[in-house]
């Protein structure tokens, strides 16, 4: 599941105006080259999608600093991007179909949920994964904008497990 390059590049190049007004970002957006934006995008994708996350993915995001804070804030508050949801929805539906085919020859393996329930549960888990990883990344990046994003996340209506992670990230934020 890859986030579209254009969406990430736009978010990375154009920090939210509201954040600039609130003083979380400088009045002038950072000058970001396409190469820098691509490196930042790749670091975020690898962090959001890693399985074991033991190959320096978090450190790579930390290295991008405040450049990636707006996208991390969005991921914290909203979860995965709509395009990522669409790709995941297709993958989850295909996985459900595989489970049904398997259950045809293995009666004990019948899925306990409907396709829609299976897909929606998978999407909720995907959002939680993005939110938890965004919170962890914001905590290690630190700074005013990261703290404000974590505070917004702590006040948002998140799943209890995600909220606990956000609160812990806020407590440990640099």
ROLOGU-629298 format. One record per residue (C-alpha): x, y, z; residue in one letter. Coordinates in steps of 0.2 Angstrom, whole numbers, plus 5000, padded with zeros to 4 digits. Layout:
XYZa...
end
This chain:
500050005000x500950164994x500350344997x500250434980x501850534976x500850694971x499850694987x501350674999x502350804988x500950934989x500850905008x502750915011x502951065000x501551175006x501351165025x499651215031x499251395031x498351385048x499951305056x500951455050x499651575057x499751495074x501551505074x501951325072x502951355056x503951495049x502951625039x503851565023x503651385018x505351285018x506051285000x506051094996x506751024981x505850884972x507250764977x507050814996x505250794995x505450614987x506750565001x505450625014x504050535005x504950375005x505450385023x503650415028x503050275017x504350155024x503950205042x502050185040x502150025031x503549925039x503249765048x504649745060x505249925059x506949875064x507949945049x508050125054x506350185047x505950295062x507650365062x507450405044x505850505047x506650595062x508050645050x506750735039x506350845054x504950975053x504750945035x503650795038x502750865053x501150925044x500950755036x501250665052x499950775060x498650735047x499050545049x498850565068x497150645066x496450555051x497350395049x497850335032x497550435016x496050405006x497050324992x497950215004x496150165010x495650114993x497150004990x496949925007x495049905004x495449804987x496749704996x495649665011x494249614999x495349494989x496049425006x494249385011x493849304995x495449194998x494749145015x493049095007x493848984994x494948905008x493348875018x492548785004x493748635007x494048665026x492348685034x493148735051x493948895043x492348985038x492549175041x491749235057x491249405049x490449465033x491549545019x491049715024x491449685042x493149615038x493649755027x493049885039x493949805053x495549805043x495349985038x495150035056x496749935061x497650025046x497150195053x497650145070x499350085063x499650255055x499050355070x500250265082x501750275070x501350465067x501250495086x502950405089x503750495075x503150665081x503850625098x505550595092x505550745080x505050855094x504751045093x503251155095x502351095079x502550915084x501950955102x500451045095x500050895084x500150775098x499050885109x497750895095x497850705094x497650685113x496050785112x495450695096x494150555097x495350405094x495350225098x495850195116x497450105112x497950245100x497450375113x498650285125x500050295113x499750475109x499750525127x501350425130x502150505115x501650675121x502450635138x504050585130x504050715116x505750805114x
end
